[in-house]
């Protein structure tokens, strides 16, 4: 359904470090930077990107919004969570684990406050 997701970041280098580590734990390669300074993680399933907001205002997170990354298994969720915490992320919600809906999930806030999760069905 989605071709890409791009979110704003206030500190691109801090966010790049966070996402390179967290997405690397899910098996994705490091980001690539375009001539405009944006960072992209390109996969066969879609593209995730970070950018400084074009309007020059501060990046803000979506209240109630979450971006979910698919994980191959529960160990990958745990590795994603640990890598994110070690690279500028902040824990939010419950620790990674099985939820009542039968999904194994972990949640973090990235360095700009965006809520992200890794999920294994």
Order of alpha helices (4+ residues) and beta strands (2+ residues): beta-alpha-beta-beta-beta-beta-alpha-beta-beta-beta-beta
